[in-house]
Amino acid sequence: MDITLVGHSTLLIESAGVTLLTDPLLPSAPAGDAEPSAEIELLIARAAAANLVLVSHDHSDHLDPHFFARIPLVTPVVVPAGFHWPRSVPRPETVLHLELWATYRYEGVSVTAVPA
């Protein structure tokens, strides 16, 4: 398993041939730079190619609208039950609401909603 800290609460997790991204908030160019570095662009491209996106809650610092505009609409996004998708964020086709202790399985990876 490989885990890359993208920033804030955003992790890129690669396990069993599946790439998961948590709480998407993508990095931008450092202050004073006109464009992101090649390293940041590569990280953003890897994040946008994730097989599954996990969102812990509906705060804006966990729902980057620029990220959701970049990913394929068919990428499944797992959110907690009762989650309200903000109008300002492009909505994927598949948003899965998990009740506490419910598990979603994706190609050999299991995601379980736990209280936190």
FINUKOL-193050 format. One record per residue: residue in one letter; x, y, z of N, C-alpha, C in turn. Coordinates in steps of 0.05 Angstrom, whole numbers, plus 5000, padded with zeros to 4 digits. Atoms other than C-alpha are relative to their C-alpha. Layout:
N
  rest   n.x   n.y   n.z  ca.x  ca.y  ca.z   c.x   c.y   c.z
     a     X     Y     Z     X     Y     Z     X     Y     Z
...
! end
This chain:
116
  rest   n.x   n.y   n.z  ca.x  ca.y  ca.z   c.x   c.y   c.z
     m  5017  4977  5000  5000  5000  5000  5018  5025  5000
     d  4986  4975  5001  5025  5069  4982  4981  5022  5007
     i  5016  4978  4992  4998  5132  5014  5016  5026  4996
     t  4988  4975  5006  5015  5202  4989  4983  5022  5012
     l  5014  4977  4989  4996  5264  5029  5001  5022  4978
     v  5002  4980  5021  4971  5313  4977  4999  5028  5014
     g  5002  4976  4985  4955  5366  5029  4975  5000  5016
     h  5023  4997  4983  4906  5385  5084  4991  4971  5009
     s  5009  5027  4993  4864  5321  5092  4999  4982  4975
     t  5001  5015  5026  4875  5297  5020  5022  4980  4999
     l  4981  5022  5002  4909  5230  5014  4995  4985  4974
     l  5002  5018  5023  4923  5189  4951  5009  4973  5010
     i  4994  5027  4989  4920  5116  4972  4999  4980  4977
     e  4998  5020  5020  4942  5061  4925  5003  4973  5013
     s  5000  5026  4987  4925  4990  4946  4985  4980  4982
     a  5013  5022  5015  4908  4925  4910  4993  5009  4972
     g  5006  4991  5027  4911  4960  4843  4979  5021  4997
     v  5021  4980  4999  4860  5011  4864  5011  5026  5012
     t  4991  4974  4990  4873  5086  4874  4976  5014  5011
     l  5021  4985  4986  4830  5123  4925  5011  5028  5006
     l  4993  4973  4992  4830  5197  4939  4981  5009  5022
     t  5018  4991  4977  4804  5226  5005  4998  5030  4999
     d  5005  4972  4996  4773  5294  5015  5016  5019  4981
     p  4984  4986  5021  4797  5327  4950  5002  5030  5005
     l  4993  4972  5000  4830  5394  4959  5028  5001  4986
     l  4975  5003  5015  4883  5399  4905  5018  5024  5004
     p  4981  4978  4996  4947  5440  4912  4999  5019  4976
     s  4998  4981  5021  4956  5503  4872  5030  5009  4997
     a  4972  4990  5004  5018  5541  4848  5008  5014  5026
     p  4990  4985  4977  5062  5568  4904  4997  5030  4995
     a  5004  4971  5002  5052  5642  4919  5021  5012  4982
     g  4982  4986  5018  5082  5685  4865  5005  4985  4973
     d  4997  5015  5025  5084  5629  4812  4975  5002  4984
     a  5023  4998  5018  5039  5636  4752  4986  4973  4996
     e  5011  5027  5005  5029  5561  4744  5012  4980  5019
     p  4989  5021  4983  5037  5498  4786  5024  4987  4988
     s  4976  5014  5010  5103  5461  4781  4992  4974  4987
     a  5005  5026  5013  5109  5398  4740  4993  4978  5020
     e  5006  5020  4979  5109  5358  4805  4971  5002  5010
     i  5028  4996  4992  5043  5389  4827  4981  4991  4978
     e  5017  5008  5023  5013  5378  4758  4998  4969  4999
     l  5000  5030  5001  5033  5304  4760  4983  4989  5023
     l  5016  5008  4977  5003  5297  4830  4970  5004  4994
     i  5028  4995  5007  4938  5329  4806  4990  4980  4980
     a  5008  5020  5021  4936  5283  4745  4995  4973  5013
     r  5004  5025  4986  4945  5222  4791  4975  5000  5016
     a  5024  4997  4983  4890  5247  4837  4975  4998  4982
     a  5023  5000  5018  4842  5259  4779  4995  4973  4987
     a  5003  5027  5011  4854  5188  4755  4992  4979  5021
     a  5008  5018  4978  4832  5158  4822  4976  4983  4991
     n  5022  5017  5006  4785  5099  4817  4976  5005  5018
     l  5021  4996  4980  4745  5119  4879  5008  5025  5016
     v  4996  4976  4984  4737  5184  4917  4984  4998  5026
     l  5014  5001  4974  4720  5187  4991  4999  5028  5012
     v  5004  4973  4988  4691  5250  5023  4989  4996  5028
     s  5008  5005  4972  4687  5252  5099  4977  5018  5009
     h  5022  4982  4993  4640  5312  5105  4999  5023  4980
     d  5006  4980  5022  4612  5371  5065  5011  5028  5005
     h  4988  4974  4998  4659  5427  5083  5015  5006  4974
     s  4988  4993  5025  4688  5466  5025  5029  4992  4997
     d  4972  5008  5002  4759  5448  5043  5004  4969  4997
     h  5000  5028  5005  4741  5375  5029  4987  4994  4973
     l  5015  5003  5025  4705  5387  4963  5009  5021  4980
     d  4988  4981  5019  4749  5423  4913  4984  4999  4973
     p  5015  5000  5025  4704  5443  4854  5017  4996  4976
     h  4981  5004  5023  4765  5445  4808  5006  4971  4996
     f  4995  5028  5001  4779  5373  4825  4977  4985  4987
     f  5023  5014  5010  4708  5349  4812  4994  5008  4971
     a  5003  4992  5029  4709  5387  4745  5019  4984  4983
     r  4980  5015  5015  4770  5345  4725  4996  4970  4998
     i  5002  5029  5000  4750  5274  4743  4978  4991  4981
     p  5022  5010  5016  4708  5230  4698  4974  4998  5017
     l  5026  5000  4986  4634  5235  4717  4993  4972  5011
     v  5007  5027  4991  4632  5159  4725  5016  4991  5024
     t  4984  5007  4977  4683  5159  4782  4982  4999  5024
     p  5017  5001  4976  4645  5135  4844  5011  5017  5023
     v  4992  4983  4977  4646  5182  4904  4984  4990  5024
     v  5012  5010  4976  4631  5155  4973  4998  5022  5021
     v  5005  4979  4980  4600  5203  5024  4984  4988  5023
     p  5016  5010  4977  4568  5195  5093  4970  5004  4995
     a  5029  4997  5002  4493  5186  5098  4992  5028  5009
     g  5009  4973  4993  4457  5253  5100  5016  5022  4988
     f  4983  4980  5013  4510  5288  5059  4984  5015  4979
     h  5013  4984  5020  4484  5345  5017  5020  5011  4981
     w  4981  4992  5020  4521  5357  4952  4997  5030  4995
     p  5002  4971  5005  4537  5432  4944  4995  5006  4971
     r  5006  4993  5028  4510  5465  4882  5025  5011  4985
     s  4977  4988  5012  4577  5499  4870  5021  4979  4991
     v  4980  5021  5006  4613  5432  4861  4987  4981  4979
     p  5011  5019  5020  4603  5390  4797  4995  4972  5013
     r  5008  5026  4987  4566  5326  4818  5005  4977  4981
     p  4995  5024  5016  4591  5259  4793  4974  4984  4997
     e  5024  5016  5005  4541  5208  4766  4994  4981  5023
     t  5004  5020  4978  4552  5159  4824  5010  5011  5026
     v  4994  4991  4973  4549  5187  4894  4987  4980  5019
     l  5010  5021  4982  4542  5132  4946  5000  5010  5029
     h  5003  4991  4973  4515  5151  5014  5001  4975  5018
     l  4997  5023  4982  4539  5102  5068  4990  5007  5028
     e  5009  4998  4972  4503  5094  5134  5023  4991  5018
     l  4979  5009  4981  4546  5083  5196  5003  4970  4999
     w  4992  5028  5000  4581  5016  5194  4994  4985  4974
     a  5004  5013  5026  4559  5002  5122  5027  4999  4985
     t  4975  5004  5015  4613  4977  5075  4994  5000  4971
     y  5001  5000  5030  4624  4991  5001  5025  4986  4991
     r  4978  5015  5011  4668  4943  4963  5005  5008  4971
     y  4992  4992  5028  4706  4965  4900  5025  4984  4993
     e  4977  5015  5011  4751  4915  4864  5020  4992  5021
     g  4982  5011  4980  4780  4883  4926  5007  5019  5023
     v  4996  4981  4978  4781  4946  4970  4973  5005  5013
     s  5025  4995  4985  4730  4956  5025  5002  5027  5014
     v  5002  4975  4987  4708  5023  5052  4977  4999  5019
     t  5022  5002  4980  4668  5025  5117  4997  5027  5013
     a  5006  4974  4986  4634  5087  5146  5000  4996  5030
     v  4998  5002  4971  4653  5096  5218  4996  5028  5012
     p  5004  4974  4987  4635  5151  5268  5027  5012  5006
     a  4974  4986  4994  4690  5203  5277  4994  5028  5010
! end
